[in-house]
C-alpha cells in the first residue's frame, strides 16, 4: 500500500504522523511510504533520516495526498481540502464535530476519515488519544500558571505560592486522563487542588491515587452546571482546568457565561477540550502563536493542539500508540482491517460522502437545527 505522511500545517503544529523508525517498519512490511519534505525536521527527524529508512520524499504535497492511506496528526486544514482524493483514507485526529466546514469538505471529497480520538480498546478506553490526553493534562497547570501572570491579563497569582503565601486555588473539572494528570501536576507544584467529576468510578480512583502519592486534594462529585458545589468551587478558583471529554461528540457546556463572569477578575480558564468545543460558553479556539484572550475579566487559554508545545515527546508517544493500527490498516487492507477490528472501526467518522459515526451524526443534526433556528423561517424558493 502507498502511505502518505504530510507535513503538518496547523498553526504551531510540529508533530509528525510517523517517525523514521515507523517508516522503516512499514517499508519492511512491503509498503511504500511518501513523506512530505520537512515533515519531521522541527522535532529532530530530518529528511535524511526518513530517506535512510526507505521513505520517498515529496517536495509537493500532492504526491503525499495521492496515497491510499494518509497518516497525519491534526485535522485536515482548509488549505488541504483541495488535496483530498476520493476513496482515500485519512487517519489522525479528525476533530470534525466542531467544524461544519470541515465536515462538508470531507463529505464532498468522499474520503474515509478514521479519528484517533474515537478508536477504542477492549476495556472501552481510548488508547490512541490517551497519551496526548496525559501530555495535555501535565501541560495544563503549566500554561495556566503562565496565564495567571500579569502579562497575560491575569491577577498575578504564583501557582505554587511562596513562603507564607499559599498556592493558587486550582479546580480541575473531570477525572479522566487529562484531569488526573492535571490534578497530580498542580498538586506537585504546590497548588490547592479541587477535582470535580460526574463519574463516580474515576473520581474514587483518582482520590485514592492522589492520597497514595501523598498529594492533598479535594475530590468531589457534581451533577450539572448549576450544581452548588461546582459554582462555589469555580467562583473561588484562581485557575479552572476543563478536562471533560465525551468521545465522538461535543463537550458539555458546564461553565455558562454567567458563572465565568462571577469568577474573580484575573483568574484563568484552561479549556483543554476546546477541540471538542470546550466546556465554557466563553471559550473560543486560540492558537499556539496567540494562545490567550480575556473575556468577562477571565484569561482564557483554548489551544486545541496543546501537545504540540512538546512536539518531540508527543510525536514519540503518539506513534508508539498509532503505529500498530497503521500497520494493521496497511497490512490487511483498510476494509478488511476495519471489518476484523470493531474497536478500530469505532474510529470511522465518515465514509464515501456519508456520516457513519452516531456521535457525529447527532452533533451535525444539532448544529443544523441551531442554524435553522438562528436564521428563522425562510420564504419559499421562487
N, C-alpha and C positions, 0 to 999 in steps of 0.2 A: 504494500500500500504506500501511496505518497502522502507524507505527513508534513504539514506546514507549521512552522513556528515563527509567527510575526514579531517584529519589534513593537513593543507596546508604545502607544502614542498618547494615552491619557495623561493629563497634567500631573507631573511629578512621579509618574509610574516608572520604576526602574526594574521591576521583577521581569522574569522571562519564564515562558511556559515549560521549557525543557532545558536542563543543564547539559553541558558537553558529555558528561558520563551517561546521562539518559539517552542522548543521541547515539552514543556508542552501542548501548544495549539494543536500541531499536534497529540500528543498522545490522548488528549481529543477528537479529531476528529475521533479517532479509528485507527490511523496508527501506525506502528512500526518504530521507528527511531533508526538507528545504528550509533553511533558516534565514530570516531576514538579516541583512548586514547590520552589525552593531547591536543586535538584539540583547546580548548579554554583557556588553562592554562595560556598562555602568556598575555592574556587580562583580567585576573581576573575571568574566568569562569572555575573552577576546575572540574575534572571528577565527584566529589561528587555532584556538582550542577546538572549535566546532569543526573546522576543516580536518584537523587531525583525527577527530572522532568519526569522520566519514560523512559529514553533512555537506550538502550542496548549498553554497552561499548565494543569496539572491539580492542584488542591489536594488531592484524594484519590487514593491510589494505584490504586484500582480502574480508573479511566479509562486509566491508563498500561498496566496489565497486561492490559487487554482487547484490546490491539492484536495484530495478527498476528505481528509481529516485535518482540521485546524486546531492546534493546541495553543491556547493563549491564557492569559491571566484575567484581565478585566474585560468588561462588557464591550461589545462592538461599538466603536465610536462613529459619529456621523461621517467623518472623512473615509471610513471603511465601508460604509453602506454600499457604494458602487462596486466594491470588490467582492461582495458576497456572490458565490456561484451556486445556482440551483442544484440541489442534490447533494451538496457538501454538508459536512457535519462540523459544527463549532463546539469545542469542548473547553469550558472555562467557567468563570463566574459570570453568569448570564445577566443578572440584575435587570430582568425585563419588566418585572411587576410595576416598578415605579415610573416607567418611561414609555408613554404611549407611542412616541415617535419611533423608538427602538423596536417596540413590538410590531408596529406597522411595517418597518423596514424588513425585519426577519420573516414576517409572513409574506410580504410581497416577493422576497427573494426565494421563497420556497426552500429554505435550508432546514436542517435539523439542528436544534440547539440543545446541548446537554449541559445542565447547570451544576457545577461542582457543589453549590450550596444546598442542593436538594438530594444528592446521592446519599443513600442510606447504607447502614451495615446491619448485621444480623440482630443487633440489640436495639435497632431503631435510631442509632446515633448518626451523626453527620461527619464521617471520617475525613472527607476532603476539605470541609470547612473548618473542622476543629483546630488544626494548627494555626490557621490565620486568626481564628477567634481568640486563641490563647495569646497570640502575639498582640492583638489589638487590646485585649484586656490588660496586659502588662504595660502597654504604652499609655492607656487611658489616664492613669494618675499622673504620669509624667507630662503629657500635653495639657492636662487640667491644671497642674501646678504652674505651667507657663501662662495659661490663660488667666490665672489669678493675679498676674503681675500688672502693675500699673501701665506698662507699655502696651498692653492689650485691652486696656479699659477695665481691668479688674481692680478690686479694692486693695490689692497689695498684701494679701494673706500668704504667708510662707507655709506651705503644706505641712512640713514636719514640725513647725514651731521652733522655738529656741529658748533655752534657759527655763524660766518660769512661765513663758508664754505657750499655751497649749497649741497643738497642731490643729489643722483645719478640720472642720466637720465635713466628712465625705459620705454621701449617700449613694449607694450602688443599687440600682433597680434591676433586678434579675440575678439569678444564681446559677446560670449555665456556665459554659466555658469562659465567656467574656467576663461575666460578673464575678465568678470565683477568682479568676486571676487578678482582676481589678481590685477586689477586696483584699487579697493577700498582699499585693504590691503597696496599696495605700496604707495598710496596717504596718508593713515593714518600714515604710517611710516616716511613721510616727503620727499619721492622721488618726482622728477619732472616727471610726468607721461604723456605719449602719447599713445593713443589707436588707432590702425588701424584695420579697419574691412571692408569686402566687402559687408556685409549685412546692408542695409540702416535702416531697422526697428530696429534691435538690436542696431545699432550704435546710433540712435536717443534716444532709451530708456535708454541706458547706460549714454549718455551725460546728459540727464535730471536727472537721479538718482544721478549721481556724483555731479551735481550742487545743487540738493536738500539737499545732505548730507554736503554741504559746501566744497567739495573737488575740488581743482583746477587741472584740467587735460584737455589736448587737445584730442579731438576725431575726427578722420578724416577717410575718405574712401580711398580705393585704388582698383586697378583693377587687377594687376598681379605682378609677381616677379620683373619686370623691371620698375614698376611704380616709377617715380621720388620721390614722397613723401615717399614711403616705403624705397627706397635706402637711401635718406637723413636722415631719422629717425634712421635707423639701423646703419649706419656708425657713427652716433653721439652718439649712446647709450652706456651706461655702462652695462646695463643688458637688454637683449631681452627675453621675455617670449612668447613661442609659444603656442597659445591656440586655434588652429583651429581644428575643428572636422567635418568630413563628415561621418555621421553614416553608418556603414556597408561597408566602403571602405577605402582604404589607404589615408593618408593625402597628400595634395598637397605640392610640394617642392617649398616653397616661399622664401627660403634663399639658393640660389645657392652658391657653393663653393667660387666663385669669390667675392660675396658680403660678406660672412663671413670673407674672407681674408682681406677685406677692413675695417673691424671693428678695433677699437683701440686695440692694444695689451693689454692683461689683462682684457678685457671686458668678459662678460659671456652670455651664452645662456642656458635657462631652457626650454627644449623641452618637454612640458607636454604630448603632443600627441605621444610620441615615441612608445607607444603600438600599434599605427596605422601607424608606420613608421616614424613619426616626420616630421617637415616642413623644416629642414635644411639638405642639402646634406651631411654635415659633421657630422650629428648625428648618433651615433650607440648606441645601448642599453647598459646601465650600470646596476648595481645592488646596492641595499642599502648598502651593505658592502664595496663597492668601487664605489661611485656614480659619480665621475667626471674624466675627462681627458682633455688635452689641444691639440687642433688642430688648425692650422692656427693662432696660438697665442691667441686663444679664449678658455676660460674654458667652457666645455660643461657638463651640468647635464642632464642625459637622463635616469632616472629611471622609469620603466613602472608601478610600483605599489607605487607611492608616498604616497597615503593614509595610507599605512602600517606603516608609521612613527608615526601615531597617531591611532594605531590599535584598541584601545578600542572604542574611539569616532567613528571611521569609521565603526566598526562592528555594533554598536548600530544604526547608521544612515542607514547603508545598509540593515539590517534585518527589520527595520521599513518599508522600501520600498519593499523588496522582499517577505516577509512572505505571504502577500495576494496572490501573484502569486503561491507560493509553495502550499498553502492550496487549491487553485483552481485546480492546476495540479493533486494533490493527491486526492482531494475530488471527482472530476468528472471523473477522469481517464485522462491520458495525451492526448490521441487522441481527446476525447470529449471536453476537456478544450480548446485545440487549435482550434478546429472547431468552438467553441462558441465565441471565443475572437480573432478577427483578429489582434488586437494590440499586444496581447501576441504571436500570431502566427508569427508576423513580426520578432520575435527574432530567429526563427528556421533557422539555417545556413546549416546544413547537416542532412540527414536522410537516413538510410539504404544504405550507400555507395554512395549517390548522393548529389551534391551541390544543395540546393534549394533556396538560397538567391542570388538575382541578383547582388548585390554589390560584394559578394564573388566570384561569377562566373566570373565577369568582371576582378577582380584582379587576379584570378588564370589564366585566359587566357593571361593577360598581362605578368604575371611572366613567363608563359610557353613560350610565344613568345620571350621575352627578353632572356631567357635561350637558346632557339634555335638559336637566332641571335648571342649571345655571343659565342656559340660553333662552329658556322659556318656550312656550308653544310657537311653532313655526307655521307660517302661512303655507297652504298647499302650493306645490310647484305649478307654474303656469303650463 
